[in-house]
């Protein structure tokens, strides 16, 4: 699967809430609290299991003053970082019965 086609979704093991435009994400298994900045919070909000990275980047570039190339690079790095921390995952990768 191409990077831009990956579909991020919030991990069901997390608890989260948006407070003043910033996402606060709790990973109970790790007993950690993560506070995401405004752009990170928007990406988190868009990680709904329906939009792929390309869709998310298009929305981010419409809402924030950032080039597509920069937004794409940052979104890929950000989502991969959250996946490593088990805060989100990508549909269809390492899971049975799930797809885009």
Secondary structure, 3 states (H helix, E strand, C coil): CCHHHCCEEECCCEEEEEECCEEEEEECCCCEEEECCHHHHHHHHHCECCCCHHHHHHHHHHHCCCCHHHHHHHHHHHHHHHHHCCCEEECCCCCCCCCC
